[in-house]
Amino acid sequence: MASGNLWQLFKNVTEQGAKQLATVIDRTGSSYTVTMQGGSVSMATSSAAYDIGNKVFVRDGEILGIAPDLPYTEIEV
């Protein structure tokens, strides 16, 4: 049995922001300008270094890590 407040443990799991795929387009120190998959531009930070053109995962304005650079295919149904 888990110890602690079960409601708080549940909230910690479910209240995270969505992880999004982005491409690094500019870097200034630990601040990055990224283009989200939908085309919007946003700012993100990271203590790790990423190169322009890298695909990254972003959550709540923070770069979580490198994302795989896979081909994108759209299929109309």
C-alpha atoms as an extended CHARMM CRD file, in Angstrom:
* protein
*
        77  EXT
         1         1  MET       CA              0.0000000000        0.0000000000        0.0000000000  PROA      1               0.0000000000
         2         2  ALA       CA              1.3100000000        3.4540000000       -0.9200000000  PROA      2               0.0000000000
         3         3  SER       CA              1.9570000000        5.7950000000        1.9520000000  PROA      3               0.0000000000
         4         4  GLY       CA              0.9590000000        9.4660000000        1.9220000000  PROA      4               0.0000000000
         5         5  ASN       CA             -2.0210000000       11.2910000000        0.5610000000  PROA      5               0.0000000000
         6         6  LEU       CA             -3.3600000000        9.2490000000       -2.3570000000  PROA      6               0.0000000000
         7         7  TRP       CA             -5.1950000000       12.2640000000       -3.8280000000  PROA      7               0.0000000000
         8         8  GLN       CA             -1.9430000000       14.2770000000       -3.9220000000  PROA      8               0.0000000000
         9         9  LEU       CA             -0.1000000000       11.3610000000       -5.5300000000  PROA      9               0.0000000000
        10        10  PHE       CA             -2.8340000000       11.1210000000       -8.1850000000  PROA      10              0.0000000000
        11        11  LYS       CA             -2.7040000000       14.8780000000       -8.8570000000  PROA      11              0.0000000000
        12        12  ASN       CA              1.0740000000       14.7590000000       -9.2710000000  PROA      12              0.0000000000
        13        13  VAL       CA              0.6650000000       12.1800000000      -12.0160000000  PROA      13              0.0000000000
        14        14  THR       CA             -2.2220000000       13.8220000000      -13.8720000000  PROA      14              0.0000000000
        15        15  GLU       CA             -1.4930000000       17.5610000000      -13.6570000000  PROA      15              0.0000000000
        16        16  GLN       CA              1.5260000000       17.5830000000      -15.9080000000  PROA      16              0.0000000000
        17        17  GLY       CA              1.3230000000       19.6540000000      -19.0520000000  PROA      17              0.0000000000
        18        18  ALA       CA              1.3110000000       17.9690000000      -22.4120000000  PROA      18              0.0000000000
        19        19  LYS       CA              4.6220000000       16.9190000000      -23.9110000000  PROA      19              0.0000000000
        20        20  GLN       CA              4.9630000000       18.4700000000      -27.3740000000  PROA      20              0.0000000000
        21        21  LEU       CA              7.3050000000       17.9220000000      -30.2820000000  PROA      21              0.0000000000
        22        22  ALA       CA              9.2870000000       20.9820000000      -31.3830000000  PROA      22              0.0000000000
        23        23  THR       CA             12.2600000000       21.9700000000      -33.5380000000  PROA      23              0.0000000000
        24        24  VAL       CA             15.0030000000       24.2650000000      -32.2220000000  PROA      24              0.0000000000
        25        25  ILE       CA             15.3280000000       27.3580000000      -34.4460000000  PROA      25              0.0000000000
        26        26  ASP       CA             17.4670000000       29.6730000000      -32.2630000000  PROA      26              0.0000000000
        27        27  ARG       CA             19.5900000000       29.5670000000      -29.1180000000  PROA      27              0.0000000000
        28        28  THR       CA             20.7230000000       32.2770000000      -26.7070000000  PROA      28              0.0000000000
        29        29  GLY       CA             22.5310000000       30.7750000000      -23.7030000000  PROA      29              0.0000000000
        30        30  SER       CA             20.0860000000       28.4050000000      -22.0230000000  PROA      30              0.0000000000
        31        31  SER       CA             17.0380000000       29.9410000000      -23.7970000000  PROA      31              0.0000000000
        32        32  TYR       CA             15.7790000000       28.4180000000      -27.0050000000  PROA      32              0.0000000000
        33        33  THR       CA             13.2750000000       29.4900000000      -29.6310000000  PROA      33              0.0000000000
        34        34  VAL       CA             11.3740000000       26.4590000000      -30.8780000000  PROA      34              0.0000000000
        35        35  THR       CA              8.7590000000       25.8230000000      -33.5320000000  PROA      35              0.0000000000
        36        36  MET       CA              6.0130000000       23.4990000000      -32.3700000000  PROA      36              0.0000000000
        37        37  GLN       CA              4.7010000000       20.7770000000      -34.6610000000  PROA      37              0.0000000000
        38        38  GLY       CA              1.5800000000       22.8530000000      -35.4060000000  PROA      38              0.0000000000
        39        39  GLY       CA              3.6990000000       25.8390000000      -36.5330000000  PROA      39              0.0000000000
        40        40  SER       CA              3.5280000000       28.0960000000      -33.4660000000  PROA      40              0.0000000000
        41        41  VAL       CA              6.7570000000       29.5990000000      -32.1200000000  PROA      41              0.0000000000
        42        42  SER       CA              7.5740000000       29.4250000000      -28.4070000000  PROA      42              0.0000000000
        43        43  MET       CA             10.4170000000       29.9860000000      -25.9470000000  PROA      43              0.0000000000
        44        44  ALA       CA             11.8800000000       27.1340000000      -23.8870000000  PROA      44              0.0000000000
        45        45  THR       CA             14.8010000000       26.6660000000      -21.5220000000  PROA      45              0.0000000000
        46        46  SER       CA             17.2400000000       23.8580000000      -20.8570000000  PROA      46              0.0000000000
        47        47  SER       CA             20.4960000000       23.3320000000      -18.9980000000  PROA      47              0.0000000000
        48        48  ALA       CA             21.6180000000       20.9390000000      -21.7560000000  PROA      48              0.0000000000
        49        49  ALA       CA             22.8900000000       22.1590000000      -25.1260000000  PROA      49              0.0000000000
        50        50  TYR       CA             20.8960000000       21.5520000000      -28.3250000000  PROA      50              0.0000000000
        51        51  ASP       CA             21.7690000000       22.5000000000      -31.8920000000  PROA      51              0.0000000000
        52        52  ILE       CA             19.5850000000       24.4080000000      -34.3080000000  PROA      52              0.0000000000
        53        53  GLY       CA             17.4460000000       21.9030000000      -36.1950000000  PROA      53              0.0000000000
        54        54  ASN       CA             17.2910000000       19.3660000000      -33.3460000000  PROA      54              0.0000000000
        55        55  LYS       CA             13.8890000000       17.8170000000      -32.6620000000  PROA      55              0.0000000000
        56        56  VAL       CA             13.0760000000       18.0770000000      -28.9390000000  PROA      56              0.0000000000
        57        57  PHE       CA             10.2840000000       17.3370000000      -26.4830000000  PROA      57              0.0000000000
        58        58  VAL       CA              8.9400000000       20.4320000000      -24.6670000000  PROA      58              0.0000000000
        59        59  ARG       CA              6.6700000000       20.6160000000      -21.6170000000  PROA      59              0.0000000000
        60        60  ASP       CA              5.6540000000       23.8370000000      -19.8370000000  PROA      60              0.0000000000
        61        61  GLY       CA              8.4540000000       25.8910000000      -21.4140000000  PROA      61              0.0000000000
        62        62  GLU       CA             11.2100000000       23.4000000000      -20.6010000000  PROA      62              0.0000000000
        63        63  ILE       CA             13.0350000000       21.1600000000      -23.0560000000  PROA      63              0.0000000000
        64        64  LEU       CA             12.8600000000       17.6000000000      -21.7490000000  PROA      64              0.0000000000
        65        65  GLY       CA             15.2590000000       16.0010000000      -24.2160000000  PROA      65              0.0000000000
        66        66  ILE       CA             15.9950000000       15.0140000000      -27.7730000000  PROA      66              0.0000000000
        67        67  ALA       CA             13.1600000000       13.5500000000      -29.8350000000  PROA      67              0.0000000000
        68        68  PRO       CA             13.6680000000       11.0410000000      -32.6280000000  PROA      68              0.0000000000
        69        69  ASP       CA             13.8680000000       12.6250000000      -36.0790000000  PROA      69              0.0000000000
        70        70  LEU       CA             11.3010000000       10.4390000000      -37.8300000000  PROA      70              0.0000000000
        71        71  PRO       CA              9.5830000000       11.1440000000      -41.1600000000  PROA      71              0.0000000000
        72        72  TYR       CA              6.1270000000       12.7030000000      -40.9370000000  PROA      72              0.0000000000
        73        73  THR       CA              3.3050000000       11.1870000000      -42.9690000000  PROA      73              0.0000000000
        74        74  GLU       CA             -0.2460000000       12.4840000000      -43.0930000000  PROA      74              0.0000000000
        75        75  ILE       CA             -2.9700000000       10.1360000000      -44.2840000000  PROA      75              0.0000000000
        76        76  GLU       CA             -6.3680000000       11.4880000000      -45.2100000000  PROA      76              0.0000000000
        77        77  VAL       CA             -9.2620000000        9.1830000000      -44.3810000000  PROA      77              0.0000000000
